[in-house]
Amino acid sequence: MTKPLVVDLPHSLGVEEARRRMEGSMGKLKDHIPGGSADVSSEWEGDRMQLIVKAMGQEVSCNIDVMETVVRVEVMLPGMLSFFGSQIQGYLKSVGGQLLEDKSKPGPKRKS
């Protein structure tokens, strides 16, 4: 069995808001998976989401733990996809970070 790919996504949202954002984005996940046809299923158990993505003859399972200041994503990649681990890790950091970004904080002030 391969070692899981682990990505920590820091945030300042708290558990409830981070979980709400994740729940609201599950429907959009298919749009980010190559191949045009993906089966995505998720199930919550407390603050842990179990996610399974089936696409292009491959199945990827994930455990996503939502904590107060970090979301930890553990991805089990099948052998064929493990060659792309670093690219997948970078993608998860980018997209996950955007999802959890706290947009309630004001940006830098502009001078008039």
N, C-alpha and C positions, 0 to 999 in steps of 0.2 A: 504494500500500500504506500502511496506517495505521501509526502509531508504536505500539510495544507499550506496554501499561500495565505499569509496573514497581512491585513492592511488595517492600520489604526487611523481613523478619521477624527481628529480633534474638533470640538465644537464648544460653544458656550450657550447652548439652547436649553439644557436640562433634558431629562429623560422623556418627559411627556411631549415636548415640542419636537424633539428629534424623531421620536416614534411617529408622531402625526405626519411629519414631512415624508417619512419613509412610506407610510401607508398610502399617502396621496400620490406617490410616484410609482407605485407598483404597476399601474396600468400603462405607463410610458416605457417600461423596461424593454418590451418587445421591439420598440423602435430603435434600440441601440444594439440589437443583436444581428449580425450579418446573416444573410441567407433568406431573409424575408418571411420565414415561417418558424416560429418558436412557440413552445408550450412552456408557460411560466406558472408555477404554483408556489404559494407561500402559506405558511401557517405560523401563528404566534403562540408561544408558550411563555407567559410572563413577558419579560423584556427581551426575549430571544426570538428572532424570526428564523424559521427554517425555510430556505428557498431552494427550489429545484428548477433548473432551466434545461430544457431539451431542445436541441437544434442541430441540424446538419448531421444527424446520426450520433450525436454526442450528448451526454448528460453531465451537468455540472451541479453539484450540491454545495450549498453555503449555509453556514450558521452566522447570523448577524446579531451581536449582542449590543444593546443600547444601554449606555451608562451615562452618568451625569455629565461628563466632559469629553467622552470619546465613544465612537461607534467602532467596534471591532468586527471586521469581516474576515471570516475564515472560509476559504474556497478550496474545495477538493477538485482538482483538475484531473480528468482522465489522462492516461499516458500520452495520447496524441497531442492534447492541448498543453501539456506541461512544458513543451518546448517554447511556448509563448508566454510563460509565466511572468517574465519581467515586463512585457508589453501590457499584459492584462493587469498587473499590479499598478503600473503607471496610469492606466485608463481608470481603474477604480478610484485611485487617489484624486484624479482630476474631476471626474463626474460626481463622485461621492462628496468631495469637498464643496462643489457647487451646490449640491442638494442641501447640504447642512449649513451653508453660509448664512450667517446671521445678518439679514438685510434690514433689521430694525435699527441698527446703529447708523447714525448720520455719517455721511462721507466727509471728505475734507471740504472746508469752506472755501468758496471762490471769492476772489476779490472783485468788486464791481469796477 
